[in-house]
Amino acid sequence: MGVSAQSSDKKLDQVELMKQFVGTWKVEYAEDSSLVWEVIPMGEGYKEKLHYQAKGETYSTAVGIIGFTWENMGITRYVLWPNGQVARLRGGFKTGTNLYWERYTVYENKVLASYVYDIISLDKIILTYTFKGSEETWDNAEVQKYSFERVKK
């Protein structure tokens, strides 16, 4: 009779976990300023729309796609900004309620920023955004926290 231990390195189902983000989310990030983030299913992936608003009126919009790496081991996100620049973020779920993405330079040789989304409930997500830019270390990185609430329709 043999005994085998179950691996503690259980692979998380990135596709299933990403479904928690489907819907419309809103965050107030400054006085009279907010961001509305729509995550819309598109096959097994997602498209997204980011609406930057002042006093409830949209003044800028970005669009993006969110998809999965081969064998669904990670999640990649591309965002097209109104000025034509494209951001690429790579990451995935570390736990069932913790999604991280790292934003890279255009040459993908250096991480510029990190995004850590902690799912508090079905209707609340806390984003910790850390930006270090071209600095070599994270010692002087700017850290901001944002609370996203699901928009009920």
C-alpha positions in Angstrom: 0.0 0.0 0.0 1.4 3.4 -1.0 0.8 6.8 0.4 1.2 10.0 -1.6 0.9 13.5 -0.4 -1.3 16.0 -2.4 0.8 18.7 -4.0 0.5 22.1 -2.2 1.2 23.8 -5.6 -2.4 23.5 -6.7 -3.0 25.3 -10.0 -5.6 28.0 -9.9 -8.3 28.0 -12.6 -7.5 31.5 -14.0 -10.4 31.4 -16.5 -12.9 30.6 -13.8 -11.5 33.1 -11.3 -11.5 36.0 -13.8 -15.3 35.7 -14.1 -15.5 37.5 -10.7 -14.6 40.7 -12.5 -17.4 40.6 -15.1 -19.6 43.6 -14.8 -19.2 47.4 -14.2 -17.1 48.8 -11.4 -16.6 52.3 -10.2 -14.0 54.0 -8.1 -13.8 57.6 -6.9 -10.1 58.6 -7.1 -10.3 62.3 -6.5 -12.9 64.9 -5.7 -15.5 64.8 -8.5 -13.4 62.4 -10.4 -14.1 58.7 -11.0 -13.2 55.7 -13.2 -15.9 53.3 -14.5 -14.4 50.0 -15.5 -16.5 47.6 -17.6 -15.3 44.0 -18.0 -17.3 42.3 -20.8 -17.1 38.6 -21.7 -15.9 37.9 -25.2 -15.7 34.1 -25.8 -13.3 32.8 -23.1 -11.6 36.2 -22.8 -12.8 39.7 -22.1 -12.9 43.2 -23.5 -12.8 46.2 -21.2 -13.7 49.8 -21.3 -12.3 52.4 -19.0 -14.3 55.7 -18.7 -12.6 58.5 -16.9 -15.2 61.0 -15.6 -15.3 64.4 -14.0 -18.5 65.4 -12.3 -20.2 62.4 -13.9 -19.2 63.2 -17.5 -16.8 61.0 -19.4 -13.8 63.0 -20.7 -11.6 60.1 -21.8 -12.0 56.5 -22.6 -9.5 53.6 -23.0 -10.2 50.1 -24.3 -8.5 46.8 -23.7 -8.6 43.1 -24.0 -7.9 40.5 -21.3 -6.9 36.9 -22.3 -5.1 33.9 -21.1 -1.7 32.3 -21.7 -1.4 28.8 -23.2 -2.8 26.3 -20.8 -4.5 29.2 -18.9 -1.6 29.5 -16.5 -1.6 33.4 -16.5 -3.6 36.4 -17.6 -2.4 39.1 -20.1 -4.0 42.5 -20.5 -3.5 45.0 -23.2 -4.9 48.6 -22.9 -5.1 51.1 -25.7 -5.0 54.7 -24.4 -6.5 57.6 -26.3 -3.0 58.9 -27.2 -2.3 55.7 -29.1 0.0 54.1 -26.6 -0.5 50.5 -25.6 0.2 49.1 -22.2 0.9 45.4 -21.6 0.3 43.7 -18.3 1.0 40.2 -17.3 0.1 38.2 -14.2 -2.6 36.1 -12.8 -4.4 34.9 -9.6 -2.1 34.2 -6.7 -5.1 33.0 -4.7 -8.8 32.8 -5.4 -9.3 36.4 -4.3 -5.9 38.0 -5.2 -5.2 39.0 -8.8 -1.9 40.7 -9.8 -0.7 42.2 -13.0 2.8 43.7 -13.7 3.0 46.5 -16.3 6.1 46.3 -18.5 8.1 48.7 -20.6 7.5 48.6 -24.4 10.5 46.3 -24.6 9.3 44.1 -21.8 12.6 44.2 -20.0 11.5 46.1 -16.9 8.5 46.2 -14.7 7.1 49.8 -14.4 4.2 49.2 -12.0 2.2 46.5 -10.3 -1.6 46.2 -9.8 -2.9 44.0 -7.0 -6.6 43.4 -6.9 -8.0 42.0 -3.6 -11.5 40.8 -3.9 -13.3 41.7 -0.7 -16.8 40.6 -1.7 -18.8 40.1 -4.9 -19.3 43.8 -4.9 -16.0 45.3 -3.7 -12.4 45.1 -4.9 -9.4 46.9 -3.4 -6.7 47.8 -5.9 -3.2 48.5 -4.7 -1.3 50.3 -7.5 2.5 50.6 -7.1 4.4 52.7 -9.6 8.2 52.8 -9.7 8.7 53.8 -13.3 12.3 53.6 -14.5 13.7 53.3 -11.0 15.8 50.2 -10.4 14.2 49.3 -7.0 10.8 49.6 -5.5 12.1 51.5 -2.4 10.7 54.9 -3.5 7.7 53.6 -5.4 4.5 55.5 -5.3 1.7 53.4 -3.7 -2.0 54.2 -4.0 -5.1 52.2 -2.9 -8.5 52.4 -4.6 -11.8 50.9 -3.6 -13.9 49.7 -6.6 -17.6 49.1 -6.0 -19.8 47.1 -8.4 -22.3 49.2 -10.2 -25.8 47.6 -9.9 -27.9 47.8 -13.0 
